[in-house]
């Protein structure tokens, strides 16, 4: 897998990562969502540099102009619910993309420190020969994004696969690295050192879904 860790270089991205981590700023759920969206825009921009382009003719008021435009058929797939702001950021830049949505959540049985990934809802167009961009803001154990990709397999074989995350734990990055083919791209804004006993990224930022949309009742 080809890993693009954007935190390897300083940029304005650092400001947005700082704000989503801050316990003071993240109390503003609207700002939290907007920061995730802005991070998605930056990740999408960097991802776009690796796509396929072709020359196209554009008619201007004065004379025709040639410009290279993306020729890939892109499908954006996000994991509900935390993935929605990240999806919106990517969609701001890939506004002609098709869209897929999937629900994947941790199901704890008897031991609160162990879980399995349950996939229930899935809406997806054909993926055959297309460029799949699979977005999950928090790459903790990596199990959710792998389970999601496996659930998408009946919809066709993508030409290319790009994974997009905001923050990941090294353990999760290693897991997806071993689970996807070597030509898969991972675009990530920051990689943290570890997971705690409940599978949350440390230092991380907490529960991205709760911060974006409010706390949920457990069942």
Secondary structure, 3 states (H helix, E strand, C coil): CEEEEHHHCCCCHHHHHHHHHCCCHHHCHHHHHHHHHHHHHHHHHHHHCCCCEEEEEEECCCCEEEEEEECCCEEEEEEECCHHHHHHHHHHHCCCCEEEEEEEEEECCCCCCCCEEEEEEEECCCCCCCEEEEECCEECCCHHHHHHHHHHHHHCCCCEEEEEEEEEEHHHHHHHHHHCCCCCEEEEEEEECEECCCCCEECCCCCHHHHHHCCCCCC
